[in-house]
Amino acid sequence: MRVPSNLSRGSLGFNMTPMIDVVFLLIIFFLVSSHLARQEVQMEMDLPEATTGQDTQEEDETWRVVVNVLPEDRPEGQLMVGGRRMQAGQFAHLIAYEYQREKEKQKRDPPLMEVRIRTDRKVPYRAVEPVMVACAQSKIWKVTFAVVGD
């Protein structure tokens, strides 16, 4: 009886196609998400000046929402969050939803969450107040303002 030889079958290998697909999808995801994050922070605004204050401490677990409050004469609308125009009522619903989502995700009450307000120095307080009220109603107490130092 003849013993079969494994030499004629060829080499055993891994199918790398699914792993390469996943890696490319992750690269695209991070490129797009970093572009959107930079776009929101780099929106052209004349930020207010601050003579006192503290630099913010970046915490790894803190989830941050950046709200751009625009002057009323700009065509983009009054509030912009994530590149979308919205009214104060829509922002209140959005921030309440995000609070609940982060609370369930982080399994802590209150979750580590921050709202950063970027506004033009010409914007009156009445335009910023609804953002602060929505944060207070959603129990978000860490609200910071983006400013330019001396």
Residue pairs with C-beta under 8 A, 6 or more apart in sequence:
36 82
36 83
39 83
40 66
40 68
40 80
40 82
40 83
41 66
41 118
41 146
43 68
43 80
43 118
45 68
45 70
45 118
45 119
45 120
46 120
46 121
46 122
47 118
47 119
47 120
47 121
47 146
47 147
47 148
48 119
48 121
48 145
48 147
48 148
49 121
49 147
49 148
49 149
49 150
50 147
50 148
50 149
50 150
51 150
53 147
53 149
56 144
59 112
61 106
61 112
62 112
62 113
62 114
62 142
63 98
63 102
63 106
63 111
63 112
63 113
63 114
64 113
64 114
64 115
64 116
65 81
65 95
65 98
65 113
65 114
65 115
65 116
66 81
66 116
66 118
67 79
67 80
67 81
67 91
67 115
67 116
67 117
67 118
67 131
68 79
68 80
68 81
68 118
68 119
69 78
69 79
69 117
69 118
69 119
69 120
69 123
69 127
69 128
69 131
70 76
70 77
70 78
70 79
70 80
70 119
70 120
70 123
71 120
71 122
71 123
72 78
72 123
72 127
76 85
77 85
77 86
77 87
78 85
78 87
78 88
78 127
79 85
79 86
79 87
79 88
79 90
79 91
79 131
80 86
81 91
81 94
86 94
88 130
88 131
88 134
91 130
91 131
91 134
92 130
92 133
92 134
92 137
92 138
95 115
95 134
95 135
95 138
95 140
96 134
96 137
96 138
98 113
99 110
99 111
99 113
99 138
99 139
99 140
102 111
102 112
102 113
103 109
103 110
103 111
105 111
106 112
110 139
110 140
110 141
113 140
113 142
114 140
114 142
114 143
114 144
115 131
115 135
115 140
115 142
115 143
115 144
116 143
116 144
116 145
116 146
117 128
117 131
117 132
117 143
117 144
117 145
117 146
118 145
118 146
119 127
119 128
119 145
119 146
132 143
135 141
135 143
